[in-house]
Amino acid sequence: MSKPHILIIGSGWAGFYLASYLNTSAYSITIISPRRTSAYTPLLASAACGLFNFYLAEEPVRSKSRSCIKYHKANVISITFSTRTAHCIPAFDSPSSSSDDISNQPFDIPYDYLIIAPGCGPNTFSTPGVTTHALFLKNVSDAMTIRKLLFDLLEKASLPTCTPALAASLLHVAIVGGGPTGVEMAAELDDLAHHELLDTYPAVAPYIRISIWDVAPNILGTYDRKLYEYANERLVRRNIAVETGAHIERVEQGAFWTKEKGKVECGMLVWATGNKAVDLTESLDVRKTTRGLVRILTDSHLRVYKSKAEDGDEVFENVFALGDAADVEGASLPTTAEVACQKAKYLVDFFNDQAKANPPSAKPFEYQQKRLVSYIGSHDGVIAGKGDQEGWTGRSAWLAWRSGSVMWTRSWRNRLVILLTWLLNSIFGKEIAKM
């Protein structure tokens, strides 16, 4: 008797968690994703700035321990729910123009259970030039691009023909987005500039400037006022410019324009704000959110709602959605790794209980809010309060953030390597210039 087939769309936090913990002796599992690795997104800024090696910030979908799981490097372009079929196209950066090339040939994958978790892409808000001239921080490839460009800019600034004015322009790193990702990117860059880069590039490191730009009235808006004002004050004290209420109008090579300040020259612009629904989410004939980010709506058991009820059935049979691309109706949960992992664990428990012939729990999914933690540089951080408890700041908050970084990885080997790397960094400094 063949095992029920679970098809997982996406290899992000939700999809990878499911693939890691579903009972493979009871189910046949296939993952379809354009990326063959799953990135630990909270670690990307640290990896980009040399806190540890890039491979520690991601996990391969294929591995010896999960060799029974099938993986296809492809995008799902549509789903026929009536026949339980996903229609796919291979996803390669440079496909051949020949129709005979296998990388151009679409294929179908049938399923018994479907889990939709394609994630989101960066939202440029249709700002001209962002896609061409800005950098993003969604995966390890992005982090590697940021590090490479940073060192290219340092080397250009070190040339004998480079004037001080040009060096200041080249070494201005502008970060668009005052949320945790943007703030932590700025914090890690600032730490790097005031330590390793000051030693390895003493002539040009003093020209490094970092700025944060956000349309909101304050950075870290998910925190309470006391904490985001503390973060703002500390960043400004370390000469990181915080430009709130800023409207980016367009981006070009080496500069961007804001409504308030006009032209701003920079060598690097990191776009770390906003999510946008991927094409699959936009195209599916299912019920979706009507405001803000387009997301698939599910019931409290993570089952996907039909766009219109049929024969009294409001949800598709055996179709679930989670991660950034989905939301529980009426919940408005944030697009965070924590939400994705908690939803994935809920479904893992559901399927594994079902495999044991135990009636799956009828208990609906309930999100358990954990403390928000953000690093703001120089061994300092902020932790949001929970319930009646107030948040706090300082070195203990930084330590909590660092320990959380270790626990995001699911491999004990990676955790040990990260800890060892931190120890070596504290003794000898980062070896970022050698990478």
Steps between C-alpha positions, in 0.01 A plus 500: 500500500649833395549774755296821480690766309557839665607774260668802664532820299790705635822433693486794740442486874166320475580264215839399635364440850232271359751307292724460805240360740224329302492121538667376181413138579132590477506757218668551165623860496595728213629857524476740209700821535722720282762495778686184600578640844299645786642825639505585869397859430580641850863398440549660158616843619754335733627278219526795259720680754727205572372387837508143367522319169217513249426128506391531863216733399325243283412133489486283186163353411676184389691314769598150601251500788215598264603297195151351465350845438475602136599851397441680169665834425198664344217748541137399531318719249145375561297240688198303384325423827232281338759248374749561783779599263774763521632636171869588510782651296873445577675795668853565375678832470613454139267260319572417140287661230449158343158345557677161511699601809368314802523820707219647286263206517200534735381206707212404730512355849192330650435513872282356774575787738617844393683747723541847345790700646672690216593797719518857373732713292636846579255786447656787309172698514554559125786737579696555177850351500476288815504163324801604290714697745407392856608189690266279702547273801274200448750215460867410525568604139382850596728502805796395285424779251494758781836384635663496156377848413614635837856386440496619140401844628776495762757411235375775265520751785858385564622579148745793477270673250205503741431838660369534858166623367466198272605264781228643723245445224616146422502396865154630583279195564131591494248253640134544409285348772496573872369163612710233674672390176610850403606599851698179554670542162605851601616379841716219361654731238577760766669241721707384203597857405621586849703186554631277219472755220673766707795261534509371141402823319628772737525763226140474375295336779436842665308601187239225554155644567183303571147634474154351555202632302137424573167654406365428849529761778739278697718191462415164663133592502394161640666590831359737759599865500759475775691229313495648151603840635785331686609322180481823301706692755769231517532473124527876456759515779716265290458731197251280319258739332135412561276664242134432576202636308710461184342428161735336249403619151753321280833319507786526253856374490683670785210709627135515599248779527263576787205733505639680803876527429539458128807317371698285744823341379597152620716207398255237621127503557347206687123469458372333819137599512170347401374166365323433174291198406661264248328425170353171621326662795364776278364254241334235717120492499467496879380744763760767576553804714354820361733753664876535506712201405306246292488178703308174474230477765464183704275386780637443850617150394708655218270361229470718190169673440337474159429829328133399507339231713394192299239252625538641846879444503697815573848343495688284253544142612856416606638841398685710758691830487746665738807722515512859378264419211209407728306633795231363728173684434446769761845454658728737299815320613840652416721367220774366726703182531344433840145496362605277209671248728211484746255436217730237353524323836121501522475323164781257586308396811182467293653275236714293735205436734296396198776259394489335843127435455441750779217742433669833418432768755196713426668786682544805273835662443592762759801721457714537812667840489864489601710797597625714213876551512710729282871580494593868472879467501791540741385209719163665555145393421132538578251239618127568488289442808248220525175522690553704815877473474691797364762475231865571563817612326876470525753221499258239635270572205796455264587167663141387463511593132830318448375184673185517289719510190652168600166334565355596161720235338365145535838330464705444816809496283422849370426624850837379624681651201328837556600500867857405412514772234380762749770388743771524235367839387520633856864393521635565152233718337294419191677369194255672269768655281636154419165366376 
